[in-house]
């Protein structure tokens, strides 16, 4: 086989379908987010506004977070020096896990290098702990959850997205004595819709199942202390395992689960994705701990975040653009064609200095390609006005239909 030719075929296919993903070189500058500098292909720098970042609250530039990272870096150096089992556990890792267990009202928390790894490692390990386990997974769960369920070698059932009747039907058809777990999300990041947490917990109680919730797009942003949608709805005590990230609202890096002490101990002891991975640098853990602690007492930042999302959605609706609005902070504008989506993204960046990446298949189903805007408390009136004006001009220029609201 001509391996190089085969790689060309695979990459050319993405170009033909309009799905080839392009990295752009941007430099975030401390204290200026959401503004950044884009180094263009010709080497020239251009000032841009980032509208697709996951640093939802701007915590990546918060002085409290930066001070904690500087202190830990000066005290310990750059890396952790090993896995958690072999020299890679420091006071900073333990302090972060204590902050996280306190945040979610659980006995313990377990830190991973990312929320992807936390999902994959935990869900793939659970059948080792509960032989015969059946996992019921929402059809729109994140790729990390899908991968963990796929790799675990156990039985799985996929229920239609947010369809609790279908979930109950699937569970009722299985052996009542078999151990069971329901895996779902609190906020689904592409449409911004909420999972029916209470209804799923009721079904779990009915069938004696464990519950596993991914709160990645909610931690830091929902609930009185930022523990997520489950905290907002006063349901944390009904969830057995909570997955979260430190790379979005908390502005740093890493992922975790929060659960009972025995559950965390078992995952720690059996999950290869935890055992054989070098732990996060102490400075990163210190910054994350400071961010979690800070946001526990910063409800005003969450309120401003929600307000900015409402304003942007209202303005885009006023233009007649097809947005999806489920009441969360995520603002998807449906374009429905990968080529058009790429053109819009390119024109926004090159003509208006607005950076938003196109979202195409396989991240979303074909025909639902979109631009996904993530407003933050630091996107002010001028940034919002600039985005709305640019979308108005480009939508007309690209001759796209101003469809009715998508949701």
ChimeraX attribute file (.defattr): number of C-alpha atoms within 10 A of each C-alpha:
attribute: neighborCount
match mode: 1-to-1
recipient: residues
	/A:1	5
	/A:2	6
	/A:3	8
	/A:4	8
	/A:5	10
	/A:6	11
	/A:7	11
	/A:8	10
	/A:9	12
	/A:10	10
	/A:11	13
	/A:12	14
	/A:13	13
	/A:14	12
	/A:15	13
	/A:16	10
	/A:17	13
	/A:18	18
	/A:19	22
	/A:20	15
	/A:21	13
	/A:22	9
	/A:23	6
	/A:24	12
	/A:25	12
	/A:26	18
	/A:27	14
	/A:28	18
	/A:29	12
	/A:30	14
	/A:31	12
	/A:32	12
	/A:33	18
	/A:34	23
	/A:35	23
	/A:36	20
	/A:37	18
	/A:38	23
	/A:39	15
	/A:40	13
	/A:41	9
	/A:42	6
	/A:43	8
	/A:44	9
	/A:45	15
	/A:46	14
	/A:47	16
	/A:48	21
	/A:49	23
	/A:50	26
	/A:51	22
	/A:52	20
	/A:53	17
	/A:54	18
	/A:55	21
	/A:56	26
	/A:57	24
	/A:58	22
	/A:59	24
	/A:60	25
	/A:61	18
	/A:62	18
	/A:63	13
	/A:64	15
	/A:65	25
	/A:66	22
	/A:67	15
	/A:68	19
	/A:69	22
	/A:70	15
	/A:71	14
	/A:72	20
	/A:73	17
	/A:74	10
	/A:75	11
	/A:76	13
	/A:77	14
	/A:78	14
	/A:79	15
	/A:80	21
	/A:81	16
	/A:82	16
	/A:83	16
	/A:84	21
	/A:85	15
	/A:86	12
	/A:87	12
	/A:88	18
	/A:89	19
	/A:90	15
	/A:91	11
	/A:92	20
	/A:93	25
	/A:94	17
	/A:95	15
	/A:96	24
	/A:97	21
	/A:98	18
	/A:99	21
	/A:100	26
	/A:101	21
	/A:102	16
	/A:103	21
	/A:104	25
	/A:105	17
	/A:106	21
	/A:107	16
	/A:108	21
	/A:109	29
	/A:110	25
	/A:111	28
	/A:112	27
	/A:113	20
	/A:114	18
	/A:115	25
	/A:116	23
	/A:117	22
	/A:118	28
	/A:119	30
	/A:120	23
	/A:121	27
	/A:122	30
	/A:123	26
	/A:124	24
	/A:125	25
	/A:126	23
	/A:127	21
	/A:128	17
	/A:129	12
	/A:130	13
	/A:131	11
	/A:132	15
	/A:133	20
	/A:134	23
	/A:135	27
	/A:136	23
	/A:137	23
	/A:138	23
	/A:139	15
	/A:140	19
	/A:141	19
	/A:142	19
	/A:143	14
	/A:144	17
	/A:145	27
	/A:146	20
	/A:147	18
	/A:148	21
	/A:149	28
	/A:150	16
	/A:151	14
	/A:152	20
	/A:153	14
	/A:154	18
	/A:155	14
	/A:156	17
	/A:157	17
	/A:158	18
	/A:159	21
	/A:160	14
	/A:161	15
	/A:162	20
	/A:163	15
	/A:164	19
	/A:165	14
	/A:166	14
	/A:167	22
	/A:168	16
	/A:169	11
	/A:170	14
	/A:171	23
	/A:172	12
	/A:173	8
	/A:174	13
	/A:175	10
	/A:176	11
	/A:177	9
	/A:178	14
	/A:179	17
	/A:180	24
	/A:181	22
	/A:182	24
	/A:183	21
	/A:184	26
	/A:185	28
	/A:186	21
	/A:187	25
	/A:188	21
	/A:189	21
	/A:190	18
	/A:191	22
	/A:192	20
	/A:193	20
	/A:194	17
	/A:195	22
	/A:196	15
	/A:197	22
	/A:198	16
	/A:199	14
	/A:200	24
	/A:201	20
	/A:202	14
	/A:203	18
	/A:204	21
	/A:205	13
	/A:206	12
	/A:207	19
	/A:208	15
	/A:209	23
	/A:210	18
	/A:211	23
	/A:212	25
	/A:213	23
	/A:214	26
	/A:215	24
	/A:216	26
	/A:217	26
	/A:218	28
	/A:219	28
	/A:220	33
	/A:221	28
	/A:222	23
	/A:223	19
	/A:224	17
	/A:225	22
	/A:226	27
	/A:227	26
	/A:228	27
	/A:229	25
	/A:230	25
	/A:231	20
	/A:232	15
	/A:233	12
	/A:234	12
	/A:235	13
	/A:236	21
	/A:237	12
	/A:238	17
	/A:239	21
	/A:240	18
	/A:241	22
	/A:242	25
	/A:243	23
	/A:244	28
	/A:245	29
	/A:246	28
	/A:247	21
	/A:248	25
	/A:249	26
	/A:250	31
	/A:251	24
	/A:252	23
	/A:253	20
	/A:254	24
	/A:255	23
	/A:256	26
	/A:257	31
	/A:258	27
	/A:259	24
	/A:260	17
	/A:261	14
	/A:262	11
	/A:263	21
	/A:264	19
	/A:265	14
	/A:266	16
	/A:267	24
	/A:268	21
	/A:269	13
	/A:270	16
	/A:271	19
	/A:272	14
	/A:273	20
	/A:274	23
	/A:275	18
	/A:276	13
	/A:277	16
	/A:278	21
	/A:279	26
	/A:280	27
	/A:281	25
	/A:282	25
	/A:283	27
	/A:284	27
	/A:285	29
	/A:286	27
	/A:287	30
	/A:288	32
	/A:289	26
	/A:290	22
	/A:291	27
	/A:292	25
	/A:293	21
	/A:294	18
	/A:295	23
	/A:296	17
	/A:297	12
	/A:298	15
	/A:299	17
	/A:300	11
	/A:301	18
	/A:302	22
	/A:303	13
	/A:304	15
	/A:305	21
	/A:306	20
	/A:307	16
	/A:308	21
	/A:309	23
	/A:310	18
	/A:311	14
	/A:312	22
	/A:313	24
	/A:314	14
	/A:315	17
	/A:316	21
	/A:317	18
	/A:318	10
	/A:319	15
	/A:320	15
	/A:321	23
	/A:322	21
	/A:323	24
	/A:324	22
	/A:325	21
	/A:326	14
	/A:327	14
	/A:328	20
	/A:329	28
	/A:330	27
	/A:331	26
	/A:332	24
	/A:333	24
	/A:334	22
	/A:335	26
	/A:336	18
	/A:337	17
	/A:338	22
	/A:339	19
	/A:340	19
	/A:341	22
	/A:342	25
	/A:343	15
	/A:344	24
	/A:345	20
	/A:346	18
	/A:347	16
	/A:348	21
	/A:349	20
	/A:350	15
	/A:351	10
	/A:352	18
	/A:353	22
	/A:354	23
	/A:355	25
	/A:356	21
	/A:357	25
	/A:358	23
	/A:359	24
	/A:360	25
	/A:361	15
	/A:362	10
	/A:363	12
	/A:364	14
	/A:365	11
	/A:366	12
	/A:367	13
	/A:368	18
	/A:369	26
	/A:370	28
	/A:371	25
	/A:372	24
	/A:373	23
	/A:374	22
	/A:375	31
	/A:376	26
	/A:377	19
	/A:378	18
	/A:379	22
	/A:380	12
	/A:381	12
	/A:382	9
	/A:383	17
	/A:384	19
	/A:385	13
	/A:386	14
	/A:387	22
	/A:388	17
	/A:389	14
	/A:390	18
	/A:391	19
	/A:392	15
	/A:393	11
	/A:394	18
	/A:395	17
	/A:396	11
	/A:397	10
	/A:398	11
	/A:399	9
	/A:400	13
	/A:401	12
	/A:402	15
	/A:403	13
	/A:404	11
	/A:405	15
	/A:406	14
	/A:407	11
